[in-house]
Amino acid sequence: VTIPEDIEGNKVVAIAPGSFVFNTSLTSLSIPDTVEIIGEMAFDGCTSLSSVKIGKNVWSIGPDAFNESPWHSSLTDEFVILGDSVLYKYNGNAACVTIPESVKHIGPAFYENERICDVEIGDGVYTIGSGAFLFSSVSRVSLGNNIILIDNYAFQGCEKLVYVNIPDSVKTISHFAFYGCVSLGSVKIGHGVETLGISAFHSCSRLRYVTIPKSVKKIDMNAFKDVNN
């Protein structure tokens, strides 16, 4: 399959979640430079997919985008970086990880990682992508000063997470970003945040102290449901 650059004059910028899920006949894939987003489970279960070319402008790759494909399994470098400098996969065993300076975006690299404890993210990173740390064992995350987006499910289900700083550079904390972080006791939201998504801190049962700056323009439903603040 070669994804087209445009369809009937409309530029193709995203591959929707589940677009090719369980397509077992798909063996090779070419994604053009127009594409910026690959949705979650887009090619999940493509068990014959062994060759993938990803365009240079892809900055967001959702969780399980290429799950169960031979291509995904063949990516064995410690830090797998794709597209527009997306950290797609981490194959290391370290508990404490410093994100390489070449990374601009963190994809689902630590999804369900049960070894990770402490992560240092430098100023070169701009987005924490969908499902980046979903259901991982991370307990502490230090975010760089240029993060602008904490995307959907980024830290959902991180039950050991006790500390995360949210710098002033962040504009959006998306849906379910910290859902179910039951050990998170306090949060200071940076002075640049404008949007708190649906259930952003839902079920953070130990969250007692939250600082919300005047910059926040929208707090979606259930953003702080079932917390103790």
TACOR-V897788 format. One record per pair of residues at least 6 apart in sequence whose C-alpha atoms are under 7 Angstrom apart, sorted by sequence separation. I is the first residue (numbers start at 0). J is the second residue. D is the distance in Angstrom with one decimal. If there is no record, write none. Layout:
I;J;D
I;J;D
This chain:
4;10;5.9
5;11;5.0
65;71;6.0
80;86;4.6
81;87;6.5
4;11;5.4
79;86;5.9
80;87;5.7
3;11;7.0
78;86;6.8
79;87;5.7
79;88;5.0
78;88;6.1
79;89;6.3
78;89;4.9
77;89;5.6
78;90;6.5
77;90;4.6
76;90;6.6
77;91;5.1
75;90;6.5
86;102;6.2
84;101;6.7
85;102;6.1
84;102;5.0
85;103;6.2
86;104;6.2
87;105;6.8
49;68;6.8
51;70;7.0
84;103;5.3
85;104;4.7
86;105;4.8
87;106;4.8
88;107;6.7
89;108;5.2
124;143;6.8
133;152;6.2
209;228;7.0
20;40;6.4
25;45;6.4
34;54;6.8
43;63;5.9
48;68;5.4
49;69;5.0
50;70;6.0
84;104;6.3
85;105;5.6
86;106;5.4
87;107;5.9
88;108;4.0
89;109;6.5
94;114;5.5
95;115;6.4
103;123;5.7
104;124;5.5
110;130;6.3
116;136;6.1
117;137;6.0
125;145;5.6
126;146;5.5
133;153;5.8
137;157;6.5
155;175;6.2
160;180;6.3
169;189;6.8
178;198;6.4
183;203;6.4
201;221;6.3
206;226;5.7
207;227;5.1
208;228;5.5
12;33;5.4
13;34;5.3
20;41;5.8
26;47;5.0
27;48;5.6
35;56;5.4
36;57;5.7
39;60;7.0
43;64;5.5
46;67;5.8
47;68;6.4
48;69;5.9
49;70;4.4
85;106;6.0
87;108;5.0
93;114;7.0
94;115;4.3
95;116;5.9
96;117;6.3
97;118;5.8
98;119;6.2
100;121;6.9
102;123;6.7
103;124;4.2
104;125;5.8
105;126;6.3
106;127;6.9
107;128;6.8
110;131;5.8
115;136;5.8
116;137;4.1
117;138;6.1
118;139;6.4
119;140;6.2
120;141;5.9
121;142;6.7
122;143;4.3
124;145;6.5
125;146;4.2
126;147;6.0
127;148;6.2
128;149;6.5
129;150;4.9
130;151;6.7
132;153;5.5
133;154;5.1
134;155;6.2
136;157;6.0
138;159;4.9
139;160;5.8
147;168;5.4
148;169;5.6
155;176;5.6
158;179;6.7
161;182;5.3
162;183;6.4
170;191;5.6
171;192;5.7
178;199;5.8
181;202;6.8
184;205;5.2
185;206;5.5
193;214;5.5
194;215;5.8
201;222;5.7
204;225;6.2
205;226;6.5
206;227;5.6
207;228;3.7
11;33;6.2
12;34;3.9
13;35;5.8
14;36;6.3
15;37;6.6
16;38;4.1
17;39;6.6
19;41;5.6
20;42;4.9
21;43;6.0
22;44;6.8
23;45;4.8
25;47;5.9
26;48;4.0
27;49;6.1
28;50;6.2
29;51;5.9
30;52;5.9
31;53;6.9
32;54;4.2
34;56;6.4
35;57;3.9
36;58;6.3
37;59;6.2
38;60;6.1
39;61;3.9
40;62;6.5
42;64;5.3
43;65;4.9
44;66;6.0
45;67;6.6
46;68;4.6
47;69;6.6
48;70;6.1
86;108;6.2
92;114;6.7
93;115;6.6
94;116;5.1
95;117;4.6
96;118;4.9
97;119;4.7
98;120;5.4
102;124;6.1
103;125;5.6
104;126;4.9
105;127;5.1
106;128;4.9
107;129;6.7
109;131;5.7
110;132;4.9
111;133;6.0
113;135;5.6
114;136;6.4
115;137;5.2
116;138;5.1
117;139;4.9
118;140;4.9
119;141;5.0
120;142;5.0
121;143;4.5
122;144;5.3
123;145;6.9
124;146;6.1
125;147;5.6
126;148;4.9
127;149;4.9
128;150;5.0
129;151;4.8
130;152;4.8
131;153;4.9
132;154;5.0
133;155;5.1
134;156;4.6
135;157;5.4
137;159;6.2
138;160;3.8
139;161;6.2
140;162;6.5
141;163;6.1
142;164;6.2
144;166;5.9
146;168;5.7
147;169;3.9
148;170;6.1
149;171;6.3
150;172;6.3
151;173;4.9
152;174;6.7
154;176;5.4
155;177;4.8
156;178;6.2
157;179;6.9
158;180;4.8
160;182;5.8
161;183;4.4
165;187;6.7
167;189;4.1
169;191;5.8
170;192;4.1
171;193;6.1
172;194;6.2
173;195;6.1
174;196;4.2
175;197;6.2
177;199;5.5
178;200;5.0
179;201;6.3
181;203;4.6
183;205;6.0
184;206;4.2
185;207;6.0
186;208;6.3
187;209;5.9
188;210;5.8
190;212;5.4
192;214;6.0
193;215;4.0
194;216;6.1
195;217;6.3
196;218;6.4
197;219;4.8
198;220;6.5
200;222;5.4
201;223;5.0
202;224;6.2
203;225;6.9
204;226;4.6
205;227;6.1
206;228;5.8
10;33;7.0
11;34;6.0
12;35;5.3
13;36;4.6
14;37;4.9
15;38;5.0
16;39;4.8
17;40;4.8
18;41;4.9
19;42;5.0
20;43;4.8
21;44;4.3
22;45;5.0
23;46;5.3
24;47;6.2
25;48;5.5
26;49;5.8
27;50;4.6
28;51;4.7
29;52;4.7
30;53;5.0
31;54;4.8
32;55;5.4
33;56;6.7
34;57;5.8
35;58;5.6
36;59;4.8
37;60;4.8
38;61;4.9
39;62;4.9
40;63;4.7
41;64;4.9
42;65;4.9
43;66;4.7
44;67;5.2
45;68;5.3
46;69;6.5
94;117;6.4
95;118;5.9
96;119;6.3
97;120;6.3
98;121;6.9
100;123;6.2
104;127;6.2
105;128;5.5
106;129;6.7
107;130;5.2
108;131;5.8
109;132;4.9
110;133;4.9
111;134;4.8
112;135;4.7
113;136;5.0
116;139;6.4
117;140;6.0
118;141;6.3
119;142;6.7
120;143;5.4
122;145;5.4
125;148;7.0
126;149;6.2
127;150;6.0
129;152;5.6
130;153;4.3
131;154;6.9
133;156;6.1
134;157;5.1
136;159;5.9
137;160;5.8
138;161;5.5
139;162;5.0
140;163;5.0
141;164;6.0
142;165;6.8
145;168;5.4
146;169;5.4
147;170;5.2
148;171;5.1
149;172;4.9
150;173;4.9
151;174;4.8
152;175;5.0
153;176;4.9
154;177;4.9
155;178;4.7
156;179;4.8
157;180;5.2
158;181;5.2
159;182;5.7
160;183;5.8
161;184;6.4
164;187;7.0
165;188;5.4
166;189;4.8
167;190;4.8
168;191;5.6
169;192;5.4
170;193;5.3
171;194;4.9
172;195;5.1
173;196;4.4
174;197;4.5
175;198;4.9
176;199;5.0
177;200;5.0
178;201;4.9
179;202;4.8
180;203;5.0
181;204;5.1
182;205;5.9
183;206;5.6
184;207;5.8
185;208;4.6
186;209;5.0
187;210;4.8
188;211;5.7
189;212;7.0
191;214;5.8
192;215;5.6
193;216;5.1
194;217;4.9
195;218;4.8
196;219;5.1
197;220;5.3
198;221;4.7
199;222;4.7
200;223;5.1
201;224;4.8
202;225;4.9
203;226;5.3
204;227;6.0
12;36;6.6
13;37;5.9
14;38;5.8
16;40;5.6
17;41;4.0
18;42;6.9
20;44;5.8
21;45;5.1
23;47;5.6
26;50;6.7
27;51;5.8
28;52;6.2
29;53;6.3
30;54;5.4
32;56;5.4
35;59;6.5
36;60;6.1
37;61;6.2
39;63;5.7
40;64;4.1
41;65;7.0
43;67;6.4
44;68;6.4
58;82;6.5
104;128;6.8
107;131;3.9
110;134;6.3
111;135;4.5
112;136;6.4
129;153;5.1
130;154;6.8
133;157;6.6
138;162;6.7
139;163;6.0
144;168;6.1
147;171;6.8
148;172;6.3
149;173;6.1
151;175;5.7
152;176;4.4
153;177;7.0
155;179;5.9
156;180;5.6
158;182;5.9
165;189;5.3
167;191;4.6
170;194;6.7
171;195;6.4
172;196;6.0
174;198;5.9
175;199;4.3
176;200;7.0
178;202;6.0
179;203;5.2
181;205;5.8
184;208;6.9
185;209;5.8
186;210;6.5
188;212;6.8
190;214;5.9
193;217;6.5
194;218;6.1
195;219;6.1
197;221;5.9
198;222;4.0
199;223;7.0
201;225;6.1
202;226;5.8
16;41;4.7
17;42;6.5
20;45;6.6
39;64;4.8
40;65;6.6
57;82;4.8
58;83;5.3
106;131;5.2
107;132;6.6
110;135;6.0
128;153;6.1
151;176;5.1
152;177;6.8
155;180;6.6
167;192;6.9
174;199;5.2
175;200;6.7
178;203;6.5
197;222;5.3
198;223;6.5
201;226;6.9
15;41;6.4
38;64;6.5
56;82;5.7
57;83;5.4
105;131;6.3
109;135;6.6
127;153;6.6
150;176;6.3
173;199;6.4
196;222;6.4
198;224;7.0
0;27;6.2
1;28;5.8
2;29;6.2
4;31;6.1
14;41;6.9
55;82;4.3
56;83;5.0
58;85;5.9
149;176;6.8
172;199;6.9
195;222;6.7
0;28;4.9
1;29;4.7
2;30;5.3
54;82;5.6
55;83;5.2
0;29;6.4
1;30;6.4
2;31;6.5
4;33;5.9
53;82;5.9
61;106;6.8
62;107;5.2
58;104;6.4
60;106;5.6
61;107;6.4
59;106;6.4
62;129;6.8
61;129;5.5
62;130;5.6
59;128;6.3
61;130;6.7
